[in-house]
Amino acid sequence: MYKFLFGVVIALALFCSQGGTQVAKPNKAKDRNMFADNQCLAKGGIGILEGDLYVFLKSNQNKLLLPDGTSWTGKDPSTSEVVIFFDNKVWSPPALPTEFDISKAIVISFERAKVRFFNFSKMSGGYYVRPPKD
């Protein structure tokens, strides 16, 4: 019996020394929330979200310019609003189509002082600070 237990202990020691079942130590720099820390800079009150998808930061409404040249207009900037850009259209969360795939979507959060966005296809995002009202 002791020979068996001794053999199990030796096998476990060899297994662990070979790199099996090691617990990864947290990486402080890697674990930072890059999405929350990534402030983007707008030019002329317009920020780029992805390719030809833009956000208007000085508009009287929450507003996006879509890749096909059309625009989407939402609520007043003082009202928080979340929309999802998917399949070249802007959707509100309760109205998503049945074929929705978040890995192909961009989530845009219009907030009082910021507009945050996250592109799930690239797993990256950031935010724009809204300029103060004149």
Backbone as a printed PyTorch tensor [residue, N CA C, xyz], in Angstrom:
tensor([[[  0.8240,  -1.1930,   0.0000],
         [  0.0000,   0.0000,   0.0000],
         [  0.8680,   1.2560,   0.0000]],

        [[  1.9200,   1.2720,   0.8620],
         [  2.7960,   2.4410,   0.9280],
         [  3.5650,   2.6250,  -0.3670]],

        [[  3.9400,   1.5160,  -1.0300],
         [  4.6380,   1.6250,  -2.3080],
         [  3.7360,   2.2820,  -3.3390]],

        [[  2.4460,   1.9250,  -3.3140],
         [  1.4820,   2.5180,  -4.2470],
         [  1.3580,   4.0330,  -4.0030]],

        [[  1.1600,   4.4500,  -2.7520],
         [  1.0480,   5.8670,  -2.4090],
         [  2.3260,   6.6300,  -2.7610]],

        [[  3.4740,   6.0180,  -2.4940],
         [  4.7470,   6.6330,  -2.8280],
         [  4.8380,   6.8480,  -4.3400]],

        [[  4.3720,   5.8690,  -5.1180],
         [  4.3810,   5.9660,  -6.5810],
         [  3.4730,   7.0790,  -7.0730]],

        [[  2.2940,   7.2450,  -6.4400],
         [  1.3590,   8.3110,  -6.8180],
         [  1.9770,   9.6760,  -6.5180]],

        [[  2.6190,   9.8160,  -5.3570],
         [  3.2500,  11.0820,  -4.9910],
         [  4.3600,  11.4250,  -5.9720]],

        [[  5.1800,  10.4400,  -6.3390],
         [  6.2670,  10.6720,  -7.3120],
         [  5.6820,  11.0660,  -8.6700]],

        [[  4.6340,  10.3810,  -9.1020],
         [  4.0150,  10.6910, -10.3930],
         [  3.4520,  12.1070, -10.3990]],

        [[  2.7830,  12.4950,  -9.3260],
         [  2.2440,  13.8600,  -9.2360],
         [  3.3620,  14.8960,  -9.2370]],

        [[  4.4310,  14.6220,  -8.5270],
         [  5.5580,  15.5580,  -8.4850],
         [  6.1630,  15.7270,  -9.8720]],

        [[  6.3120,  14.6300, -10.6090],
         [  6.8650,  14.7130, -11.9660],
         [  5.9050,  15.4360, -12.9010]],

        [[  4.5990,  15.1650, -12.7640],
         [  3.5920,  15.7950, -13.6130],
         [  3.6070,  17.3170, -13.4160]],

        [[  3.6190,  17.7490, -12.1720],
         [  3.6120,  19.1880, -11.8770],
         [  4.9120,  19.8580, -12.2970]],

        [[  6.0180,  19.1630, -12.1920],
         [  7.2940,  19.7650, -12.5880],
         [  7.4080,  19.8970, -14.1040]],

        [[  6.5920,  19.1440, -14.8440],
         [  6.6040,  19.2080, -16.3000],
         [  5.6550,  20.2890, -16.8390]],

        [[  5.0060,  21.0450, -15.9440],
         [  4.1520,  22.1390, -16.4040],
         [  2.6760,  21.8000, -16.4090]],

        [[  2.2790,  20.6380, -15.9510],
         [  0.8690,  20.2890, -15.9300],
         [  0.1530,  20.9540, -14.7720]],

        [[ -1.0930,  21.2800, -14.9490],
         [ -1.9930,  21.8800, -13.9530],
         [ -1.3540,  22.9800, -13.1170]],

        [[ -0.6960,  23.9070, -13.7400],
         [ -0.1780,  25.0560, -13.0120],
         [ -1.2180,  26.1600, -13.0420]],

        [[ -1.3360,  26.8640, -11.9690],
         [ -2.2730,  27.9690, -11.8790],
         [ -1.5730,  29.2350, -12.3590]],

        [[ -2.2160,  29.9250, -13.2920],
         [ -1.6240,  31.1620, -13.8280],
         [ -1.7160,  32.2660, -12.7900]],

        [[ -0.6380,  32.9830, -12.6300],
         [ -0.6130,  34.1120, -11.7180],
         [ -1.1770,  35.3240, -12.4430]],

        [[ -1.9290,  36.1630, -11.7430],
         [ -2.4940,  37.3330, -12.4110],
         [ -1.4140,  38.2900, -12.9040]],

        [[ -1.6530,  38.8470, -14.0640],
         [ -0.7640,  39.8260, -14.6610],
         [ -1.4220,  41.1980, -14.4980]],

        [[ -0.8810,  42.0160, -13.6180],
         [ -1.5040,  43.3050, -13.2900],
         [ -1.6960,  44.1790, -14.5280]],

        [[ -0.7060,  44.2830, -15.3860],
         [ -0.8290,  45.1320, -16.5760],
         [ -1.8620,  44.5640, -17.5370]],

        [[ -1.8900,  43.2550, -17.6930],
         [ -2.8170,  42.6290, -18.6280],
         [ -4.2520,  42.7070, -18.1170]],

        [[ -4.4420,  42.6900, -16.8000],
         [ -5.7740,  42.6870, -16.2200],
         [ -6.3990,  44.0780, -16.1460]],

        [[ -5.6860,  45.1120, -16.5480],
         [ -6.2740,  46.4500, -16.5610],
         [ -7.4390,  46.4880, -17.5270]],

        [[ -8.4000,  47.2920, -17.2300],
         [ -9.5640,  47.4290, -18.0890],
         [ -9.2470,  48.4260, -19.2000]],

        [[ -8.6980,  47.9330, -20.2950],
         [ -8.2660,  48.7990, -21.3840],
         [ -9.4380,  49.5590, -22.0000]],

        [[-10.6110,  48.9740, -21.9680],
         [-11.8100,  49.6110, -22.5130],
         [-12.1220,  50.8950, -21.7420]],

        [[-12.0820,  50.8330, -20.4250],
         [-12.4100,  51.9920, -19.5940],
         [-11.3150,  53.0490, -19.6250]],

        [[-10.0910,  52.6690, -19.8790],
         [ -8.9520,  53.5860, -19.8610],
         [ -8.6180,  54.1770, -21.2220]],

        [[ -9.2680,  53.7340, -22.2700],
         [ -8.9080,  54.1400, -23.6280],
         [ -9.7100,  55.3650, -24.0660]],

        [[ -9.2140,  56.5500, -23.7030],
         [ -9.8890,  57.7670, -24.1420],
         [ -9.4630,  58.0790, -25.5660]],

        [[-10.4390,  58.2380, -26.4330],
         [-10.1880,  58.5620, -27.8350],
         [-10.3940,  60.0650, -28.0320]],

        [[ -9.7200,  60.6140, -29.0100],
         [ -9.8140,  62.0440, -29.2750],
         [-10.6090,  62.2880, -30.5510]],

        [[-11.6260,  63.1160, -30.4310],
         [-12.4760,  63.4550, -31.5710],
         [-11.8590,  64.6240, -32.3320]],

        [[-12.2430,  64.7500, -33.5700],
         [-11.7820,  65.8690, -34.3870],
         [-13.0210,  66.6040, -34.8920]],

        [[-13.1280,  67.8730, -34.5370],
         [-14.2820,  68.6550, -34.9740],
         [-15.5950,  68.1690, -34.3890]],

        [[-15.5510,  67.5440, -33.2280],
         [-16.7730,  67.0540, -32.5870],
         [-17.2800,  65.7380, -33.1400]],

        [[-16.4570,  65.0700, -33.9580],
         [-16.8490,  63.7810, -34.5400],
         [-15.8040,  62.7410, -34.1500]],

        [[-16.2760,  61.5960, -33.6570],
         [-15.3790,  60.5130, -33.2730],
         [-15.6070,  59.2880, -34.1240]],

        [[-14.5440,  58.5810, -34.4300],
         [-14.6520,  57.3610, -35.2330],
         [-14.8300,  56.1710, -34.2890]],

        [[-15.8110,  55.3330, -34.6030],
         [-16.0440,  54.1300, -33.8150],
         [-15.4400,  52.9070, -34.4990]],

        [[-15.5700,  52.8430, -35.8270],
         [-15.0310,  51.7320, -36.6110],
         [-15.2010,  52.0520, -38.0860]],

        [[-14.1350,  51.9940, -38.8340],
         [-14.2330,  52.2090, -40.2800],
         [-14.9890,  53.4820, -40.6120]],

        [[-16.1700,  53.3330, -41.2020],
         [-17.0060,  54.4650, -41.5910],
         [-18.1820,  54.6720, -40.6390]],

        [[-18.0550,  54.2550, -39.4050],
         [-19.0810,  54.4690, -38.3780],
         [-18.5830,  55.5600, -37.4300]],

        [[-19.3190,  56.6660, -37.3700],
         [-18.8930,  57.8250, -36.6030],
         [-19.9580,  58.2270, -35.5830]],

        [[-19.5240,  58.9120, -34.5350],
         [-20.4360,  59.4700, -33.5370],
         [-20.2730,  60.9830, -33.5320]],

        [[-21.4070,  61.6840, -33.4790],
         [-21.3970,  63.1390, -33.3710],
         [-21.4720,  63.4940, -31.8900]],

        [[-20.4820,  64.2010, -31.3970],
         [-20.4110,  64.5080, -29.9650],
         [-21.0050,  65.8720, -29.6190]],

        [[-21.2040,  66.7480, -30.6100],
         [-21.7410,  68.0910, -30.3600],
         [-23.1940,  68.2320, -30.8110]],

        [[-23.8290,  67.1620, -31.1710],
         [-25.1970,  67.2090, -31.6770],
         [-26.2000,  67.4390, -30.5520]],

        [[-27.3770,  67.9760, -30.9020],
         [-28.4550,  68.1610, -29.9290],
         [-29.1880,  66.8530, -29.6370]],

        [[-28.8300,  65.8060, -30.3260],
         [-29.3890,  64.4670, -30.1190],
         [-28.2210,  63.4840, -30.1360]],

        [[-28.3940,  62.2960, -29.5600],
         [-27.4090,  61.2240, -29.7450],
         [-27.4590,  60.8810, -31.2280]],

        [[-26.2980,  60.8680, -31.8750],
         [-26.3230,  60.7270, -33.3350],
         [-25.1200,  59.9490, -33.8430]],

        [[-25.3870,  59.0780, -34.8280],
         [-24.3540,  58.2870, -35.5010],
         [-24.4380,  58.5120, -36.9970]],

        [[-23.2830,  58.4890, -37.6610],
         [-23.2260,  58.4630, -39.1200],
         [-22.8340,  57.0430, -39.4910]],

        [[-23.6950,  56.3760, -40.2600],
         [-23.4940,  54.9740, -40.6050],
         [-22.6630,  54.8190, -41.8760]],

        [[-22.0650,  53.6390, -42.0660],
         [-21.2060,  53.4300, -43.2390],
         [-21.8950,  53.6710, -44.5790]],

        [[-23.2140,  53.4890, -44.6600],
         [-23.9030,  53.7000, -45.9390],
         [-24.2320,  55.1710, -46.1930]],

        [[-23.7930,  56.0710, -45.2870],
         [-24.0090,  57.4980, -45.4720],
         [-25.2610,  58.0240, -44.7850]],

        [[-26.1180,  57.1470, -44.2980],
         [-27.3080,  57.5950, -43.5740],
         [-26.9340,  57.8830, -42.1280]],

        [[-27.8220,  58.5440, -41.4270],
         [-27.5490,  58.8190, -40.0190],
         [-28.6470,  58.2120, -39.1490]],

        [[-28.2960,  57.9570, -37.9230],
         [-29.2410,  57.4990, -36.9000],
         [-29.2770,  58.5700, -35.8270]],

        [[-30.4820,  58.9340, -35.3870],
         [-30.6450,  59.9380, -34.3480],
         [-31.4250,  59.3340, -33.1950]],

        [[-30.9180,  59.5690, -31.9890],
         [-31.5460,  59.0230, -30.7990],
         [-32.1060,  60.0970, -29.8990]],

        [[-31.9780,  59.8650, -28.6240],
         [-32.5480,  60.7470, -27.6120],
         [-31.6670,  61.9640, -27.3600]],

        [[-32.1480,  62.8360, -26.4970],
         [-31.4100,  64.0020, -26.0460],
         [-30.1320,  63.5520, -25.3440]],

        [[-29.0050,  64.2580, -25.5170],
         [-27.7360,  63.8380, -24.9050],
         [-27.7510,  63.7490, -23.3770]],

        [[-28.6990,  64.4080, -22.7290],
         [-28.7720,  64.3270, -21.2700],
         [-29.4160,  63.0190, -20.8100]],

        [[-29.9710,  62.2410, -21.7610],
         [-30.6060,  60.9600, -21.4550],
         [-29.6710,  59.8280, -21.8580]],

        [[-29.3980,  58.9240, -20.9310],
         [-28.5430,  57.7670, -21.2510],
         [-29.2670,  56.8490, -22.2300]],

        [[-28.4910,  56.3050, -23.1570],
         [-29.0770,  55.4550, -24.1960],
         [-28.0320,  54.4630, -24.6810]],

        [[-28.4230,  53.2100, -24.8290],
         [-27.5210,  52.1720, -25.3430],
         [-28.1110,  51.6360, -26.6430]],

        [[-27.2750,  51.5710, -27.6760],
         [-27.6860,  50.9910, -28.9550],
         [-26.6190,  50.0110, -29.4150]],

        [[-27.0120,  49.1680, -30.3520],
         [-26.1040,  48.1510, -30.8850],
         [-26.0660,  48.2780, -32.4010]],

        [[-24.8490,  48.4220, -32.9360],
         [-24.6570,  48.4670, -34.3780],
         [-24.3690,  47.0450, -34.8390]],

        [[-25.2810,  46.4970, -35.6310],
         [-25.1610,  45.1200, -36.1110],
         [-25.7950,  45.0310, -37.4890]],

        [[-25.1560,  44.3340, -38.3860],
         [-25.6770,  44.1200, -39.7380],
         [-25.9730,  45.4610, -40.4300]],

        [[-25.0740,  46.4380, -40.2350],
         [-25.1620,  47.7740, -40.8360],
         [-26.4120,  48.5530, -40.4290]],

        [[-26.9750,  48.2100, -39.2670],
         [-28.1380,  48.9180, -38.7450],
         [-27.9320,  49.1870, -37.2620]],

        [[-28.6730,  50.1590, -36.7520],
         [-28.6490,  50.4770, -35.3270],
         [-29.8990,  49.8670, -34.7030]],

        [[-29.6880,  49.1140, -33.6240],
         [-30.7760,  48.4080, -32.9390],
         [-30.8250,  48.8200, -31.4770]],

        [[-32.0210,  48.8710, -30.9330],
         [-32.1320,  49.0120, -29.4780],
         [-32.0990,  47.5940, -28.9120]],

        [[-31.5870,  47.4060, -27.6930],
         [-31.4520,  46.0440, -27.1510],
         [-32.7250,  45.1850, -27.1930]],

        [[-33.9170,  45.7320, -26.9040],
         [-35.0780,  44.8380, -26.9470],
         [-35.5250,  44.4740, -28.3650]],

        [[-35.0090,  45.1400, -29.3810],
         [-35.4670,  44.9110, -30.7500],
         [-34.4530,  44.1580, -31.6150]],

        [[-33.5040,  43.4590, -31.0060],
         [-32.4740,  42.7570, -31.7860],
         [-33.0830,  41.6730, -32.6630]],

        [[-32.5360,  41.4770, -33.8670],
         [-33.0720,  40.4430, -34.7550],
         [-32.7120,  39.0400, -34.2520]],

        [[-33.4220,  38.0390, -34.7310],
         [-33.1750,  36.6590, -34.2940],
         [-31.7920,  36.1700, -34.7020]],

        [[-31.2210,  36.7060, -35.7700],
         [-29.8940,  36.2810, -36.2310],
         [-28.7580,  37.0580, -35.5650]],

        [[-29.0680,  37.8010, -34.5020],
         [-28.0660,  38.6140, -33.8150],
         [-26.8980,  37.7660, -33.3250]],

        [[-25.6790,  38.2850, -33.5480],
         [-24.4320,  37.6390, -33.1230],
         [-23.5460,  38.7320, -32.5320]],

        [[-23.3860,  38.7080, -31.2230],
         [-22.6440,  39.7950, -30.5660],
         [-21.1920,  39.8730, -31.0310]],

        [[-20.6400,  38.7760, -31.5260],
         [-19.2480,  38.8140, -31.9860],
         [-19.0860,  39.6640, -33.2480]],

        [[-20.2040,  40.0810, -33.8390],
         [-20.1710,  40.9380, -35.0320],
         [-20.8080,  42.2980, -34.7600]],

        [[-20.8850,  42.6850, -33.4880],
         [-21.6100,  43.8970, -33.1140],
         [-20.7030,  44.9150, -32.4230]],

        [[-21.1700,  46.1580, -32.4440],
         [-20.5410,  47.2460, -31.6940],
         [-21.6110,  47.8120, -30.7670]],

        [[-21.3150,  47.8470, -29.4850],
         [-22.2290,  48.4150, -28.5050],
         [-21.8040,  49.8540, -28.2370]],

        [[-22.7750,  50.7640, -28.2930],
         [-22.5010,  52.1830, -28.0830],
         [-23.3790,  52.6660, -26.9240]],

        [[-22.7370,  53.2580, -25.9340],
         [-23.4370,  53.7580, -24.7590],
         [-23.3160,  55.2800, -24.7200]],

        [[-24.4350,  55.9440, -24.9620],
         [-24.4700,  57.4010, -24.8900],
         [-24.7480,  57.7680, -23.4350]],

        [[-23.8180,  58.4600, -22.8280],
         [-23.9590,  58.8860, -21.4420],
         [-23.8580,  60.3990, -21.3910]],

        [[-24.2000,  60.9660, -20.2710],
         [-24.2350,  62.4250, -20.1530],
         [-22.8930,  63.0720, -20.5050]],

        [[-21.7940,  62.5550, -19.9720],
         [-20.4810,  63.1790, -20.1770],
         [-19.5960,  62.4400, -21.1710]],

        [[-19.9720,  61.2000, -21.5320],
         [-19.1250,  60.3790, -22.4060],
         [-19.9730,  59.5760, -23.3790]],

        [[-19.3270,  59.1350, -24.4340],
         [-19.8990,  58.1210, -25.3250],
         [-18.9020,  56.9710, -25.3250]],

        [[-19.3320,  55.8300, -24.7980],
         [-18.4730,  54.6490, -24.7440],
         [-18.8690,  53.6950, -25.8690]],

        [[-17.8920,  52.9140, -26.3370],
         [-18.1830,  51.9330, -27.3840],
         [-17.2870,  50.7210, -27.2140]],

        [[-17.7860,  49.5900, -27.6740],
         [-16.9860,  48.3650, -27.6430],
         [-17.3050,  47.5510, -28.8850]],

        [[-16.2600,  47.2070, -29.6310],
         [-16.3660,  46.4250, -30.8560],
         [-16.0390,  44.9690, -30.5130]],

        [[-17.0380,  44.1120, -30.5100],
         [-16.8290,  42.7170, -30.1180],
         [-16.0460,  41.9250, -31.1570]],

        [[-16.0510,  42.3420, -32.4160],
         [-15.2790,  41.6030, -33.4250],
         [-13.7850,  41.8290, -33.2380]],

        [[-13.4110,  42.9660, -32.6610],
         [-11.9990,  43.2650, -32.4150],
         [-11.6430,  43.1910, -30.9370]],

        [[-12.6490,  43.0180, -30.0940],
         [-12.4700,  42.9840, -28.6350],
         [-11.7030,  44.2130, -28.1630]],

        [[-12.1530,  45.3690, -28.6520],
         [-11.5290,  46.6270, -28.2450],
         [-12.5890,  47.7220, -28.2290]],

        [[-12.2720,  48.7750, -27.5370],
         [-13.2060,  49.8870, -27.4630],
         [-12.5880,  51.0510, -26.7410]],

        [[-13.4060,  51.9890, -26.3740],
         [-12.9260,  53.1660, -25.6850],
         [-14.0690,  54.1170, -25.4220]],

        [[-13.7120,  55.3790, -25.2410],
         [-14.7480,  56.3750, -25.0080],
         [-14.2990,  57.7400, -25.5120]],

        [[-15.2990,  58.5660, -25.7960],
         [-15.0850,  59.9640, -26.1460],
         [-15.7400,  60.8080, -25.0600]],

        [[-15.0850,  61.8820, -24.6810],
         [-15.6680,  62.8250, -23.7420],
         [-16.5230,  63.7980, -24.5510]],

        [[-17.7500,  64.0210, -24.0870],
         [-18.6090,  64.9870, -24.7670],
         [-18.1520,  66.3960, -24.3960]],

        [[-18.0880,  67.2930, -25.3700],
         [-17.7040,  68.6770, -25.0420],
         [-18.8230,  69.3420, -24.2300]],

        [[-18.4690,  70.3010, -23.3840],
         [-19.5020,  70.9960, -22.6110],
         [-20.4410,  71.7820, -23.5230]],

        [[-21.6810,  71.8970, -23.0880],
         [-22.6710,  72.6580, -23.8710],
         [-22.2840,  74.1330, -23.8770]],

        [[-22.4620,  74.7620, -25.0410],
         [-22.1380,  76.1890, -25.1660],
         [-23.2300,  77.0380, -24.5860]]])
